[in-house]
Amino acid sequence: MVLVDKFGREITDVRISITDRCNYKCVYCRTGNEGALYADLPIADYLRMSRVLIGLGIRKVRITGGEPLLRKGVVDFVRELSRLRTPQGERLDIAMTTNGHLLAEMVQPLKDAGLDRVTVSMDAVDPDRFARITRVANGYDNVLAGIRAARQVGLSPVKVNCVLMRGFNEDQIIPFGMFAREEGVVVRFIEFMPLEEERVWSPDVVVTLDEIVRRMSEYRPLIEIAHERSETARRYRFDDGIGEIGIIAPVSHPFCGHCSRIRITSDGKIRTCLFSIWDHDLHGQMRRGASDAELAEFIRGVVQRKEQRHHIGEPDFVPASRTMVHIGG
């Protein structure tokens, strides 16, 4: 069984948010005034959703938040996911996106439970700049320790995501290139998207793919690496083969035509696009007593309504109905 939308895109990836709580207040995400808005579900409910989705052809599960390491039972969730198999008998690809603040102390249990890879959000390699962006004092050392611990236990390749914002951290491009080479991680720059709680997004704040490549090339020449069509990042290596960066450019170089993912929010709603203006209540179907077969049919119907593309920067653009932290990174 394969999930295919009406535009012929095969849906193979799901991102499941297990909480919208977060211990950081990053300027591109949160106002710093609001906390969690939606309830966390029992871990067993996320597992049931996962089993149904896997039966429909999902092969990759990424655990997100909020900050997923705040969620009690996260290691058990990873362990139970790792026991599931696709209809072809294959093991899932299980990944996690985290701010890394609690990662160092949890990385070995997560690895032992079956986590394959980890992506750490880190928006500056300077402690003072990091604190300004996250609005958390003394967090930089924790995150750096988490990145190094993840490499040490073999959660590789470790990816480090940096959201670039003009006026905040665009001067971190070359330092992050150095960081990728020195720490042996893949740094991925992300164009700033209109998903923050304060709704202050402007095209002028976006640092685009072309600018990132140009500025990084002033440090060392870049060579583009071939990537899968459904990959979100354009990939580059440095000319001497040491270090890799990626650039996720939904604003300047959209990749909607090959999108292979859907999202489950922490309160059990399906979102077919990061910029959806509506969501679909999968958990509501569960509460009403739907069988697994009925849940699968509901999911198929939702996927058929998946948007063709987003409309960022266009006159008819309507902001997503939820902000990033309440969708799941």
ChimeraX attribute file (.defattr): number of C-alpha atoms within 10 A of each C-alpha:
attribute: neighborCount
match mode: 1-to-1
recipient: residues
	/A:1	9
	/A:2	13
	/A:3	19
	/A:4	18
	/A:5	19
	/A:6	12
	/A:7	13
	/A:8	11
	/A:9	19
	/A:10	19
	/A:11	24
	/A:12	21
	/A:13	21
	/A:14	23
	/A:15	24
	/A:16	27
	/A:17	30
	/A:18	31
	/A:19	29
	/A:20	27
	/A:21	23
	/A:22	20
	/A:23	16
	/A:24	20
	/A:25	20
	/A:26	19
	/A:27	17
	/A:28	23
	/A:29	22
	/A:30	22
	/A:31	14
	/A:32	14
	/A:33	7
	/A:34	10
	/A:35	16
	/A:36	13
	/A:37	13
	/A:38	15
	/A:39	14
	/A:40	18
	/A:41	16
	/A:42	13
	/A:43	16
	/A:44	11
	/A:45	13
	/A:46	22
	/A:47	16
	/A:48	14
	/A:49	20
	/A:50	19
	/A:51	18
	/A:52	18
	/A:53	24
	/A:54	23
	/A:55	19
	/A:56	21
	/A:57	19
	/A:58	26
	/A:59	20
	/A:60	17
	/A:61	23
	/A:62	21
	/A:63	26
	/A:64	28
	/A:65	28
	/A:66	28
	/A:67	25
	/A:68	25
	/A:69	26
	/A:70	18
	/A:71	17
	/A:72	13
	/A:73	14
	/A:74	18
	/A:75	20
	/A:76	15
	/A:77	19
	/A:78	24
	/A:79	18
	/A:80	15
	/A:81	22
	/A:82	17
	/A:83	11
	/A:84	17
	/A:85	15
	/A:86	16
	/A:87	14
	/A:88	8
	/A:89	8
	/A:90	10
	/A:91	15
	/A:92	20
	/A:93	17
	/A:94	18
	/A:95	19
	/A:96	23
	/A:97	25
	/A:98	26
	/A:99	28
	/A:100	28
	/A:101	24
	/A:102	19
	/A:103	23
	/A:104	17
	/A:105	14
	/A:106	16
	/A:107	24
	/A:108	17
	/A:109	14
	/A:110	24
	/A:111	19
	/A:112	13
	/A:113	19
	/A:114	22
	/A:115	24
	/A:116	20
	/A:117	21
	/A:118	28
	/A:119	26
	/A:120	24
	/A:121	21
	/A:122	25
	/A:123	27
	/A:124	26
	/A:125	18
	/A:126	13
	/A:127	14
	/A:128	13
	/A:129	16
	/A:130	21
	/A:131	19
	/A:132	16
	/A:133	21
	/A:134	23
	/A:135	16
	/A:136	14
	/A:137	12
	/A:138	12
	/A:139	19
	/A:140	23
	/A:141	11
	/A:142	16
	/A:143	21
	/A:144	19
	/A:145	16
	/A:146	23
	/A:147	28
	/A:148	16
	/A:149	18
	/A:150	27
	/A:151	19
	/A:152	12
	/A:153	13
	/A:154	15
	/A:155	22
	/A:156	16
	/A:157	15
	/A:158	21
	/A:159	26
	/A:160	26
	/A:161	24
	/A:162	24
	/A:163	22
	/A:164	25
	/A:165	23
	/A:166	14
	/A:167	10
	/A:168	18
	/A:169	20
	/A:170	19
	/A:171	14
	/A:172	17
	/A:173	22
	/A:174	17
	/A:175	14
	/A:176	24
	/A:177	22
	/A:178	19
	/A:179	17
	/A:180	20
	/A:181	18
	/A:182	11
	/A:183	15
	/A:184	18
	/A:185	22
	/A:186	25
	/A:187	29
	/A:188	27
	/A:189	25
	/A:190	24
	/A:191	23
	/A:192	25
	/A:193	23
	/A:194	24
	/A:195	23
	/A:196	21
	/A:197	20
	/A:198	14
	/A:199	14
	/A:200	10
	/A:201	16
	/A:202	11
	/A:203	15
	/A:204	9
	/A:205	17
	/A:206	23
	/A:207	23
	/A:208	25
	/A:209	21
	/A:210	12
	/A:211	13
	/A:212	17
	/A:213	18
	/A:214	13
	/A:215	16
	/A:216	19
	/A:217	16
	/A:218	10
	/A:219	14
	/A:220	15
	/A:221	15
	/A:222	20
	/A:223	16
	/A:224	14
	/A:225	12
	/A:226	9
	/A:227	12
	/A:228	9
	/A:229	13
	/A:230	18
	/A:231	13
	/A:232	20
	/A:233	19
	/A:234	21
	/A:235	20
	/A:236	22
	/A:237	19
	/A:238	19
	/A:239	14
	/A:240	10
	/A:241	11
	/A:242	12
	/A:243	20
	/A:244	23
	/A:245	27
	/A:246	23
	/A:247	24
	/A:248	24
	/A:249	22
	/A:250	19
	/A:251	21
	/A:252	16
	/A:253	14
	/A:254	16
	/A:255	19
	/A:256	16
	/A:257	13
	/A:258	19
	/A:259	22
	/A:260	21
	/A:261	22
	/A:262	20
	/A:263	24
	/A:264	27
	/A:265	32
	/A:266	27
	/A:267	23
	/A:268	26
	/A:269	19
	/A:270	25
	/A:271	26
	/A:272	26
	/A:273	20
	/A:274	20
	/A:275	24
	/A:276	18
	/A:277	13
	/A:278	14
	/A:279	19
	/A:280	17
	/A:281	18
	/A:282	22
	/A:283	22
	/A:284	13
	/A:285	15
	/A:286	17
	/A:287	8
	/A:288	8
	/A:289	11
	/A:290	15
	/A:291	11
	/A:292	16
	/A:293	10
	/A:294	14
	/A:295	20
	/A:296	19
	/A:297	13
	/A:298	16
	/A:299	20
	/A:300	17
	/A:301	12
	/A:302	19
	/A:303	21
	/A:304	15
	/A:305	12
	/A:306	20
	/A:307	16
	/A:308	16
	/A:309	15
	/A:310	20
	/A:311	14
	/A:312	18
	/A:313	14
	/A:314	8
	/A:315	7
	/A:316	8
	/A:317	11
	/A:318	15
	/A:319	17
	/A:320	18
	/A:321	15
	/A:322	18
	/A:323	19
	/A:324	22
	/A:325	26
	/A:326	25
	/A:327	30
	/A:328	27
	/A:329	22
